[in-house]
């Protein structure tokens, strides 16, 4: 499956959700589908999208929080899975695009290429439900189930290690940050 | 979930309460923490307070992300950590808090400074202030109980007006009774 195929499924449903992405291909591809004020692209601080998601979910319990993560980022902050599982925000869905590599910095393999199971780690950390999917059809089913479940859920989407030609976005970091904050205040 | 051995260590309950009340009066609703001896009472106070969400971290850098999310969502937060934890969180302070202009209120127990008996704490004490200075993070010492509430309030004010991290160093004089 290509990442953008899964993102298209997600994109249709997240008009009023709080969305945090990691840097790199995930950010650029979501942006390409059409930027919205409720999207925050964490362009650095690898690993902290999930922790930001926890802070947002605890602060806005009446809103849905979607974290769009990657295998490389998540591996840099695995302890966050145990913290998330402990506080278990029901309003958070954690999507991990696992291309088994650090695509934007040369494509070097990550430990998931050798079999590390991120959904398994999250499940044993205490996530309510986790699943690993390999096709758009399975992703769509898992995504819809997670939205209906309203419990801390993770979907690991195994995607091809391919991405956009450029990682540049016509959206300055601070413009994104203040726009997102304003949307949270008014939304 | 109280830590049973907390009564056995000479950490000041009275001064911990003053610090905690200062956080409350500054409107802090989320406290992220990693335990350390000097923080025992503060963490227990946050845990026991129904109006405060205590997030127990696995590692300090998570707290920078949590505070960033909380700030953008309009909720005030604070971080409780040891100076070694602060050193562990440098990258997110730089590449999340500074990069995205996120205010942080960091309360850092200043271990390894004058009077420290634990050899393993001594190196962090040497580098805490040089690192704070290198990062140009405004900081102050919490030492005198009568100044603590005002200092916390002023640190909070500066963090929010400047949209940068600020640090308050919890001193031995304030926290330790032995």
Interface residues (C-beta under 8 A of the other chain):
Chain A: X18 X20 X40 X42 X43 X44 X45 X47 X48 X49 X50 X51 X52 X53 X54 X55 X56 X57 X58 X59 X60 X77 X79 X80 X82 X83 X86 X87 X173 X174 X177 X180 X181 X184 X185
Chain B: X30 X53 X55 X56 X57 X58 X59 X61 X62 X63 X64 X65 X66 X67 X68 X69 X70 X71 X72 X73 X74 X75 X77 X91 X92 X95 X96 X99 X100 X101
